[in-house]
Amino acid sequence: MNKVSFTMSFVILYTFWILLSGYFDFVHLSLGVVSALLVSYTSHHLLTGDVRAEDVSIEMKRIIRFFLYLPWLFYQITLANIDVAYRVLHPKMPIDPRILRFKTDLKTDIGLTTLANSITLTPGTVTIDIKDGEFFVHAISEESAESLLSGEMQMRVKNIEGD
C-alpha cells in the first residue's frame, strides 16, 4: 500500500466528511475517522492514483496555480454574462455565430479538460469537440471568438499544467 496515497485520501475524505456533516461532537468526528479510514484503505488508489512522495509537492503547486486561476475565470464569466445579456436584450440582437478551430500545445488531459470546461463555462462559447489537441468551439459573436483566439485563457491553463 502506498502510504502517501492513503494519507492524502484520508485527509481529503475526512475533511469532506467534516464539511458535510456540520457536527463537531465526539461521535460524529470519530465516525468520520472510521469511515474515512475504511474508504481510504479500500480505494485510495482511485482518488489519488499511484502518488510518490516527491510528486506531492508538484501536485500541490498545480493545485495552488489552479486556485489562483479561478478568480480570473470568474471575472471572464462575469464579463461574458454581461455581453450575452446585452446581445439578447439589444433590439437588433447582434449575434454572429461561428465555429472556431484552433490547436493548443497543452499536453495533459487535465489541461485540455480545464481549457474545454473554462470555454464552456464562459457564456457565449461552447467547446464542441477536442481531437488531437485541436479544439472545435462554437462562439456567439466575433468578439467572443477573438477573445478566445487571443490565447490568454490557453496561456493561463498552460501555467496551471506547469512544466
LINFENQUI-V357056 format. One record per backbone hydrogen bond with DSSP energy under -1.0 kcal/mol. CO is the residue of the C=O (numbers start at 1). NH is the residue of the N-H. E is the energy in kcal/mol with one decimal. If there is no record, write none. Layout:
CO_NH_E ; CO_NH_E
This chain:
2_6_-2.3 ; 3_7_-2.7 ; 4_8_-2.7 ; 5_9_-2.3 ; 6_10_-2.6 ; 7_11_-2.6 ; 8_12_-2.4 ; 9_13_-2.9 ; 10_14_-3.0 ; 11_15_-2.3 ; 12_16_-2.3 ; 13_17_-2.5 ; 14_18_-2.5 ; 15_19_-2.5 ; 16_20_-2.4 ; 17_21_-2.8 ; 18_22_-1.9 ; 25_29_-2.4 ; 26_30_-2.5 ; 27_31_-2.3 ; 28_32_-2.1 ; 29_33_-1.9 ; 30_34_-2.4 ; 31_35_-2.7 ; 32_36_-2.8 ; 33_37_-2.5 ; 34_38_-2.4 ; 35_39_-2.6 ; 36_40_-2.4 ; 37_41_-2.6 ; 38_42_-2.1 ; 39_43_-2.2 ; 40_44_-1.4 ; 43_46_-1.3 ; 44_48_-1.8 ; 45_49_-1.1 ; 49_51_-1.3 ; 52_55_-1.1 ; 55_59_-2.5 ; 56_60_-2.5 ; 57_61_-1.9 ; 58_62_-1.8 ; 59_63_-2.4 ; 60_64_-2.4 ; 61_65_-2.5 ; 62_66_-2.4 ; 63_67_-2.3 ; 64_68_-1.8 ; 65_69_-1.2 ; 66_70_-1.4 ; 69_73_-2.2 ; 70_74_-2.9 ; 71_75_-2.1 ; 72_76_-2.2 ; 73_77_-2.5 ; 74_78_-2.1 ; 75_79_-2.5 ; 76_80_-2.5 ; 77_81_-2.3 ; 78_82_-2.1 ; 79_83_-2.3 ; 80_84_-2.7 ; 81_85_-2.5 ; 82_86_-2.4 ; 83_87_-2.3 ; 84_88_-2.4 ; 85_89_-2.3 ; 86_90_-1.7 ; 90_93_-1.1 ; 93_95_-2.5 ; 98_139_-3.0 ; 100_137_-2.0 ; 102_135_-3.2 ; 108_112_-2.3 ; 109_113_-2.7 ; 110_114_-2.4 ; 111_115_-2.3 ; 112_116_-2.6 ; 113_117_-2.8 ; 114_118_-2.4 ; 115_119_-2.5 ; 116_120_-2.2 ; 117_121_-2.6 ; 118_122_-1.2 ; 122_125_-1.6 ; 124_140_-2.5 ; 126_138_-2.9 ; 129_136_-2.6 ; 131_134_-1.7 ; 133_104_-2.1 ; 134_131_-2.5 ; 135_102_-1.8 ; 136_128_-3.3 ; 136_129_-1.5 ; 137_100_-3.8 ; 138_126_-2.2 ; 139_98_-2.3 ; 140_96_-1.7 ; 141_145_-1.7 ; 142_146_-2.7 ; 143_147_-2.3 ; 144_148_-1.5 ; 145_149_-2.4 ; 146_150_-1.1 ; 148_151_-1.2 ; 151_155_-2.5 ; 152_156_-2.3 ; 153_157_-2.3 ; 154_158_-2.6 ; 155_159_-1.8 ; 156_160_-1.2 ; 157_161_-1.9 ; 158_162_-1.6
